[in-house]
């Protein structure tokens, strides 16, 4: 679900998840145990989701924006709840770093320390990214309602 919340579309999440499993399998012997296994797995998954977004952006030749959110309407895994859709639309407008931090904090309820380990960044930077993400989401929702 972490990948799903970062990339947006279920079909895209399937592709990114498959690539994640391949990377995990190929790098399993490189796991040193410096971090928890779940942290290591999350880091690979988040990096693959962000790589997927970068590849899609490069392929499309444009920035990823709210227009991508329109695909969610046809996603059979979403129930069409209007509030959830509005939140998804707002999340789709976030830069990828903010999107990743928001997904890990909001949906996965991770602590900043663990997110820091997963993303390899400082807790202060994560808190700032999360705060900016929340503010952008609030502004987006306020404009749409």
Backbone bond lengths (Angstrom), bond angles and torsions (degrees), N, CA, C in turn:
res aa  C-N    CA-C-N  psi(-1)  N-CA   C-N-CA  omega(-1)  CA-C   N-CA-C  phi
1 X - - - 1.449 - - 1.524 111.49 -
2 X 1.326 117.08 -28.56 1.465 119.16 176.73 1.520 109.88 -59.17
3 X 1.307 116.48 -47.82 1.467 120.70 178.38 1.525 109.55 -61.18
4 X 1.307 117.29 -44.03 1.469 122.85 -178.69 1.523 111.14 -58.25
5 X 1.343 115.52 -42.70 1.459 119.19 -178.60 1.530 112.10 -71.66
6 X 1.305 117.44 -25.49 1.464 119.93 179.41 1.523 111.35 -82.31
7 X 1.337 117.99 -45.34 1.467 119.66 -174.55 1.521 113.12 -86.55
8 X 1.318 118.26 -22.73 1.462 120.10 175.34 1.515 115.14 98.88
9 X 1.297 118.16 -64.75 1.469 121.03 -175.52 1.516 111.16 -88.57
10 X 1.324 115.38 142.19 1.466 120.40 -178.95 1.531 111.42 -62.36
11 X 1.324 117.02 -41.85 1.463 120.55 -178.78 1.525 110.80 -63.39
12 X 1.331 116.58 -39.66 1.457 120.70 177.59 1.526 110.60 -66.50
13 X 1.317 115.95 -38.55 1.468 120.20 178.03 1.525 110.27 -62.97
14 X 1.328 117.28 -38.29 1.474 120.34 176.80 1.527 110.82 -59.08
15 X 1.334 116.23 -44.76 1.469 120.37 179.64 1.525 110.82 -63.79
16 X 1.328 116.42 -46.89 1.462 120.57 -179.54 1.528 110.93 -65.21
17 X 1.321 116.92 -37.57 1.462 120.40 178.72 1.524 111.34 -65.78
18 X 1.321 116.31 -41.41 1.458 119.96 177.91 1.531 110.13 -61.18
19 X 1.331 116.75 -44.09 1.462 120.39 177.22 1.527 110.98 -63.57
20 X 1.329 116.50 -35.56 1.467 120.79 177.91 1.520 110.42 -62.76
21 X 1.319 117.22 -47.22 1.468 120.58 179.64 1.525 111.33 -61.74
22 X 1.314 116.87 -38.47 1.469 120.47 178.28 1.530 109.92 -64.04
23 X 1.339 116.42 -45.03 1.467 119.53 179.20 1.525 111.14 -63.93
24 X 1.321 117.14 -41.27 1.469 120.52 179.03 1.522 109.43 -61.26
25 X 1.314 116.15 -46.70 1.471 120.40 -179.08 1.527 110.94 -60.98
26 X 1.318 116.27 -44.95 1.460 120.62 -178.27 1.523 113.38 -70.15
27 X 1.322 117.91 -25.19 1.461 121.37 -176.05 1.527 113.25 -110.01
28 X 1.326 117.24 7.70 1.457 120.17 -176.60 1.521 112.83 -56.69
29 X 1.308 117.04 -36.62 1.466 119.83 179.75 1.531 112.24 -72.35
30 X 1.337 117.54 -11.84 1.460 121.35 178.04 1.525 112.71 -88.97
31 X 1.329 118.05 -8.46 1.460 120.78 178.85 1.525 108.69 -67.54
32 X 1.342 115.54 117.17 1.462 120.98 -175.02 1.520 113.16 -94.73
33 X 1.291 118.21 -13.52 1.453 120.40 -178.84 1.521 113.33 84.20
34 X 1.342 117.80 11.71 1.464 121.13 177.28 1.529 110.95 -66.50
35 X 1.300 116.04 -30.89 1.466 122.60 177.79 1.528 107.50 -121.83
36 X 1.324 115.22 170.37 1.465 118.56 175.36 1.523 109.09 -66.41
37 X 1.306 116.20 151.44 1.455 121.04 179.01 1.527 110.79 -58.04
38 X 1.336 116.78 -41.43 1.469 119.96 -179.15 1.524 111.18 -63.05
39 X 1.318 117.80 -36.44 1.463 121.39 177.82 1.521 110.00 -66.44
40 X 1.317 116.74 -43.60 1.458 121.94 179.04 1.529 110.19 -61.63
41 X 1.339 116.50 -44.64 1.464 121.01 179.50 1.524 111.28 -64.05
42 X 1.340 116.40 -43.29 1.467 120.56 178.75 1.526 110.70 -62.05
43 X 1.318 116.28 -40.26 1.468 119.16 -179.01 1.525 110.55 -62.29
44 X 1.308 116.92 -44.12 1.459 120.42 178.35 1.531 109.97 -63.25
45 X 1.333 116.92 -43.40 1.466 121.20 -178.94 1.530 111.68 -63.83
46 X 1.318 116.63 -46.43 1.468 120.20 179.98 1.526 110.25 -64.43
47 X 1.333 117.07 -44.11 1.462 119.39 178.84 1.522 111.30 -61.55
48 X 1.317 117.29 -39.50 1.463 120.10 178.35 1.530 110.87 -66.75
49 X 1.332 117.56 -39.70 1.461 120.89 177.60 1.530 110.39 -62.96
50 X 1.329 116.75 -43.74 1.467 120.33 179.20 1.527 110.89 -67.31
51 X 1.334 116.78 -39.02 1.473 120.31 175.59 1.528 110.46 -61.41
52 X 1.325 115.75 -40.52 1.463 120.20 178.30 1.533 109.99 -59.73
53 X 1.344 116.77 -46.30 1.466 120.28 179.12 1.524 110.99 -60.50
54 X 1.323 116.56 -41.44 1.470 120.05 179.12 1.523 111.30 -64.24
55 X 1.333 116.36 -41.90 1.473 119.20 178.74 1.526 110.58 -64.30
56 X 1.310 116.82 -41.67 1.464 120.36 179.45 1.526 110.89 -64.69
57 X 1.322 115.89 -41.50 1.465 119.77 179.77 1.524 110.10 -64.94
58 X 1.317 116.45 -42.49 1.467 120.60 179.05 1.520 110.29 -65.42
59 X 1.322 117.17 -41.89 1.456 121.56 179.66 1.519 111.27 -63.96
60 X 1.329 115.34 -43.00 1.461 119.72 -178.46 1.522 111.61 -74.53
61 X 1.332 116.36 -24.84 1.455 119.89 -179.21 1.508 113.67 75.60
62 X 1.322 117.13 11.14 1.458 121.34 178.95 1.510 108.93 -137.03
63 X 1.322 114.73 168.48 1.457 119.47 175.54 1.519 109.63 -71.65
64 X 1.319 114.77 148.25 1.458 119.77 174.22 1.516 107.03 -73.87
65 X 1.327 117.15 128.30 1.455 119.30 -179.05 1.525 110.45 -140.94
66 X 1.292 115.90 -167.96 1.456 121.09 -175.53 1.520 113.26 -63.02
67 X 1.314 118.11 -18.91 1.461 119.59 179.62 1.529 110.65 -61.40
68 X 1.335 117.03 -29.78 1.463 120.34 176.59 1.525 111.14 -64.28
69 X 1.306 117.08 -27.55 1.463 120.70 -177.81 1.525 111.57 -64.70
70 X 1.324 117.01 -23.25 1.464 119.56 -179.87 1.521 112.16 -60.08
71 X 1.335 116.95 -28.14 1.456 120.88 179.66 1.524 112.03 -64.20
72 X 1.301 116.82 -25.72 1.461 120.05 -176.83 1.529 111.02 -65.75
73 X 1.334 116.90 -30.46 1.460 119.17 179.85 1.529 111.38 -56.66
74 X 1.317 117.02 -32.08 1.455 120.04 -178.85 1.523 112.34 -91.85
75 X 1.318 117.40 3.90 1.465 121.87 -177.60 1.527 109.42 -80.10
76 X 1.322 116.62 117.14 1.464 120.94 -177.66 1.524 113.12 -66.62
77 X 1.336 118.15 -14.42 1.450 121.39 -177.72 1.522 113.23 -87.83
78 X 1.314 117.31 -5.66 1.452 120.68 174.91 1.521 108.34 -106.27
79 X 1.326 115.92 142.17 1.455 118.96 -175.06 1.517 113.10 -88.74
80 X 1.314 118.24 3.08 1.451 120.47 176.72 1.506 114.07 82.38
81 X 1.325 117.87 5.67 1.453 121.01 178.91 1.529 109.02 -55.24
82 X 1.314 116.19 126.41 1.463 121.65 -172.83 1.528 112.76 -61.57
83 X 1.316 118.23 -41.26 1.466 120.53 -179.33 1.521 110.68 -66.57
84 X 1.313 116.86 -42.32 1.458 120.54 178.54 1.526 110.18 -64.15
85 X 1.314 116.39 -39.81 1.456 120.08 179.24 1.524 110.89 -64.47
86 X 1.308 116.59 -41.32 1.458 120.54 178.92 1.527 110.55 -63.08
87 X 1.332 116.62 -41.35 1.464 120.57 176.59 1.523 110.44 -63.19
88 X 1.342 117.44 -45.04 1.469 120.62 178.77 1.535 110.67 -60.07
89 X 1.320 116.71 -42.98 1.464 120.38 178.52 1.529 110.17 -59.30
90 X 1.320 116.35 -43.18 1.461 120.81 179.45 1.523 110.97 -64.34
91 X 1.318 117.59 -43.16 1.464 121.90 -179.42 1.523 110.54 -63.43
92 X 1.322 116.74 -36.40 1.465 120.95 -179.79 1.524 112.23 -62.43
93 X 1.327 118.00 -22.14 1.463 120.90 -179.11 1.522 112.53 -85.11
94 X 1.333 117.76 -11.14 1.463 121.03 -176.55 1.524 111.77 -74.15
95 X 1.331 116.75 147.23 1.467 119.53 170.44 1.529 108.84 -61.43
96 X 1.315 117.11 155.51 1.468 120.32 -171.87 1.527 113.82 -59.58
97 X 1.330 119.07 -37.51 1.469 120.18 179.63 1.527 110.46 -64.66
98 X 1.323 117.20 -43.05 1.462 120.80 178.66 1.522 110.60 -67.85
99 X 1.313 116.50 -36.99 1.465 120.85 178.59 1.527 110.61 -62.32
100 X 1.325 116.93 -42.99 1.466 120.93 -179.89 1.522 111.11 -65.72
101 X 1.335 117.15 -46.47 1.460 120.79 -179.89 1.527 109.95 -62.76
102 X 1.328 116.43 -43.80 1.463 120.02 -179.31 1.524 110.71 -62.46
103 X 1.316 117.57 -44.40 1.468 120.90 -179.38 1.526 110.96 -61.87
104 X 1.313 117.03 -44.70 1.463 120.07 -178.45 1.523 111.94 -68.47
105 X 1.321 117.64 -36.63 1.468 121.00 -178.70 1.534 111.32 -80.79
106 X 1.309 116.86 -49.31 1.463 120.71 -173.70 1.529 112.61 -76.93
107 X 1.309 116.55 -51.78 1.462 119.83 -175.37 1.527 113.05 -83.17
108 X 1.335 117.16 -40.96 1.465 120.06 -176.66 1.523 113.01 -94.64
109 X 1.332 117.11 -6.51 1.456 123.08 176.69 1.532 112.10 55.37
110 X 1.317 116.15 39.19 1.460 121.60 178.87 1.528 109.49 -80.23
111 X 1.316 115.63 149.89 1.457 121.83 174.54 1.528 108.17 -79.70
112 X 1.332 116.58 155.52 1.464 120.19 -178.97 1.526 111.57 -58.39
113 X 1.317 117.22 -36.56 1.466 120.01 -179.85 1.527 110.69 -59.75
114 X 1.337 116.23 -45.98 1.464 119.54 -179.79 1.529 111.35 -68.71
115 X 1.330 116.97 -39.24 1.468 119.92 177.36 1.521 109.60 -61.94
116 X 1.321 116.31 -38.98 1.453 121.19 177.68 1.523 111.26 -59.85
117 X 1.326 116.59 -41.84 1.461 120.84 177.75 1.522 111.28 -67.14
118 X 1.311 116.44 -40.15 1.467 121.07 -178.61 1.523 111.04 -66.53
119 X 1.341 116.42 -46.34 1.459 120.43 -174.87 1.525 113.33 -91.78
120 X 1.325 116.66 -11.23 1.456 119.63 179.51 1.517 113.65 68.96
121 X 1.332 116.29 35.72 1.464 121.24 179.39 1.520 109.48 -128.39
122 X 1.315 116.01 174.12 1.458 120.24 -179.15 1.524 110.84 -79.27
123 X 1.329 114.83 154.29 1.461 119.48 177.75 1.523 110.86 -63.97
124 X 1.330 116.96 -38.31 1.464 120.74 178.95 1.522 111.82 -60.67
125 X 1.318 115.90 -44.10 1.460 119.93 177.68 1.518 112.01 -63.76
126 X 1.328 116.08 -38.24 1.465 120.27 178.63 1.521 111.51 -65.36
127 X 1.325 115.23 -43.12 1.471 119.27 179.23 1.524 110.25 -61.30
128 X 1.328 115.93 -41.67 1.467 119.66 178.06 1.528 110.41 -64.35
129 X 1.332 117.39 -45.07 1.470 120.48 178.92 1.518 111.11 -61.13
130 X 1.331 116.74 -42.86 1.465 120.01 -179.60 1.534 109.86 -64.90
131 X 1.325 116.49 -44.54 1.468 120.57 179.57 1.538 110.53 -59.83
132 X 1.331 116.44 -46.51 1.467 119.75 179.07 1.531 111.29 -63.76
133 X 1.325 116.50 -38.59 1.471 120.11 177.89 1.521 110.84 -61.93
134 X 1.327 116.44 -46.54 1.471 120.58 -179.68 1.523 110.15 -61.62
135 X 1.334 117.10 -43.18 1.462 120.39 -179.98 1.532 111.06 -63.48
136 X 1.326 117.35 -42.00 1.468 120.57 178.33 1.520 111.26 -64.76
137 X 1.324 116.27 -38.65 1.466 120.39 178.18 1.521 110.12 -65.17
138 X 1.328 116.85 -43.59 1.470 120.70 178.15 1.526 110.51 -59.43
139 X 1.338 116.52 -46.66 1.468 119.70 -179.77 1.525 111.03 -62.54
140 X 1.333 116.73 -42.11 1.458 121.02 -179.89 1.534 109.95 -60.89
141 X 1.318 116.24 -48.55 1.473 120.94 -178.30 1.518 111.00 -64.64
142 X 1.339 116.50 -40.55 1.465 120.26 179.09 1.527 110.66 -61.65
143 X 1.320 117.04 -41.53 1.473 120.74 179.25 1.528 111.60 -66.54
144 X 1.326 117.13 -33.79 1.472 121.24 -174.92 1.522 113.33 -85.29
145 X 1.327 116.87 -16.43 1.480 117.93 -177.10 1.509 111.35 -106.15
